[in-house]
Amino acid sequence: MKLLTRSPKLTPADLAELRRIELATQIEHARQADQLHREQAAADRAARRQADREADRAERKRRKAAAKAKARRIATLRRYAETARYVAPLLLVNTAAVGAQTGYAFSRTPASWPVLARVAVALVYAATVESISLYVNWHSHDALMQGATGTAAEMRRRAYVIAAVVGAMNYSHFDGEDWTPTPFAVGTGMASLLSPWLWGLHTRRQQHQQLLRRDLVDETGAVFDRKRRKAFPIRTWRSARWSIEHNELDPKRAWDGYHADRAARRAAAPAGRIRAAWRALRGAAPAQPEPVEPEPAPPAPLSLDDPEVLAIAKAKLDIAAARERILPSAIRYGIADRDPARFADLTAGGIWDLVAATDEPAHVRWPVPVRVATAAEPEPAPRPAAQIPTPEPEPRRSWWPPSRQPRLRSLRRARRPAAREPSRTGRRLDVDRLAAEYSRLTRELRRRPTGHELGSAAGCSKAAANRWMREHRVSTSAGPAR
């Protein structure tokens, strides 16, 4: 039934609204398509740039690898060229010797043999004969590079003997009648004879380079100029000997050192060495000059730039500071150890009395004011000495086993001087002075004085005044009369 119903009729406003919505949808679709196109283009450009970078990186790696390979090839060729520069002359000499031996062997093979067989036999013969001395010389080279100089010298001598025999054989192939020398015979014989010696030159060069790498080359002393050698041949030769003996490489210092040594020898024998030797043979040797003691060299000035000197100076300063800090305490500990009763009296009388009993300078001691008693101030009655408590010294702790302590105590009593009765005069005067000043200040201030006021008036420390007031707080608890 709904299909047969008619759709509602749209008004112009509804049609306009639908048209607007359709246009907005198309615009949005176009904007999104354009944005997608731009993003795709940006992604394509980024991909192309990444591909280009990868291609450039691969190209750089390829070029670098090619450059390294080329450098290795060039280094190899240079190494071969350098080796060929030293080995090529030796190979030419050996080739000449082997060629001469091959020609002689080819002429001695049967003519009925094929040419290739004759050439092969001749080459084997020549290579065998010429390689004997070279093989022995190679063992000499290996021994010298391993440091076995004795074995190297023995092998080298054997190689020279074998080369001389082979050289004589090569010479005999091409000489004239009755060993008459010919240029070809002399050349081929010398090639076979000098082959081990030429290879020995190469061996010595290799050994010298090995010593240079190990820094073990033995220097041959100073090298002088040709003009100096020509002008002073004997003195130059002796200066060179002096430089070798004293390991001196500088020509100037070697020349001066030799002449100083020469002057010292002449001073020891003023009449000449020959006359001095003749006198020594006759038993009339001249008196030897008295040896002159060299003057001691002045000490080098010390400088704080030297780390060792700076460390010693700092250590001295630290020791001095530590000594200043612990010296008063050490003196007090010494007093307490020698006379505990006197240490207790000094401690009870105040810290400044203890300082005055030590070796402290006078400018650090507490000044004691002198007071004169007046008629208005009656003299306080002295307190009996029995009221002054004397602290018992603490027994010293011993680390020795109990079995040995009685014997140690007896030895200490035998070594300790006779004990003396402690003097309580200073203690009595301090107590009387504190009592008198306390009474005076109480009357004047009409209150209980502080420790600082009482100590300043009595000429003692604040701690001593406070201690005295604590000990006599029972008698002063009533306070002054108002």
Steps between C-alpha positions, in 0.01 A plus 500: 500500500791732565619455145170627368515807719626819342820665635452830668552799283820692573490869543748732326678553831550124539631475146742782564618334821555170316691679226717670758573170674586337169737781407664485843547124461656542157731772629605278793562208264711722275699635797569151632600379153737796463650435845543133414670596177737736680584239765560238235726739309694578821536129574621437145756781529621364837529152351696637204731694733554188714571296189741767378678503838526123500635509146752771595605302808542187295697694238726649767559157651578361157741784425664466840539124456639557151742764634614265779548216254696730271712621792570140599598413145726806479658416838555142388656613173722748684607229742577267211683779318704582811582134546586461133733798524713310750445147370505554121882541477542183702258312277688620189828370646341164580338488155837558335662223706212258433505586126871421478451169678200423274704566183778271619256222596310531169827446309574190706166323450468239216414659167256221425266622777214732420579867542241552772641208699853635465385847612308357796797293616734799464269728701464244779878456516572873504232579761621220724864604489433873555235452772729313743689806619182711493317249722783499756510881485123513561552308826765756591247778433236331718744444788614864491141629506432273801802641686726191468807687374740206554291261291452768235877558467570125474235451231628802307854361490373166369295676233812691385698174469225334296467812280876498436483137379200573276669815366810300409279250316321777313835661414636173365212465254604805295875554567775461244794262486658428838237707689568804294249765609241618255241775561208259494675255734590777747144640491326168557747397770461833683118470477508164677763613753341835600141377521512409879686824582241713319218321680689564825478877431122467485504299824702765684262771379203305634677451833574874525135585441402248767740664749361842411145385573615363838718808573807277548735652241854545629602856416849539352588828672541846354550555126744780414519713188738417217697822542560430868614147421735635235644775725533289819495133398648355820306719744178443306551125515571517875197723557286246315639224723427715808142560381445127447635422846283765669188456280516858377332586169560876491825577308566823693464338844707201384780732379496705824483186717800341330708818532407534869609139557819566303578808710449302823739228382762761407464665841561163666820452293643850435832367360325277248362151512819338361721663765250416772500136386882494494515645853248241616715221351807642674315519831518877519137583449415864566299593805132482441319830542280528802139429413284806504169446663221644291299773661156384605236621264260750655161351576234572248251765617170361619188606322136449589442409137655163583216267613723322754616827659141625513384176666779522763414866575131413543590208727716729719219752531253227592738361763552846652125565513433160658774561757350834596160333540605201709790647704283653781296181528817291507641716781179463699499124444858492620408688817208266560723196448782621728290657779123430486435689824663819369305467174177474701595813699579694184177390333291594805675835526409603146624457147726805518684357796557188294631711211727691739645168619600402145755653268250734334626855436408771748285700257235223491465471879201650674588823686436478873385837641648606833240607749558671834264419782322802653351551840146484361569161361574255777745226429304181429553216736709226344322176442656186638691293254287198577206656310695514173434177314802347339414291195651158497721434195364239263713184498705453189390224266757231435518284191737247657369158620400480870787259575759767414327806648639463861855487366438803277357697793805419710731614220306823458516571874875436494553739208253771620643774722373546851149646510454840656200641674290719271504867586160647562615859542395603148171316540431672832578846364269447197211384719546789742521750216183364337312509833606859568414621149167315509404677826607839366317463168186375676494812717575737213272350236232386750471182297690183435799573265550309180797273437662754268467783755633287785788364289600850382498635857687200649753473216403150393307344216124496457499119530683513836256762631197296393650188655558682831141631502363149434705358786382778740142532382370374842665779690393768249149375433353749744613789281579853612286690744275755342 
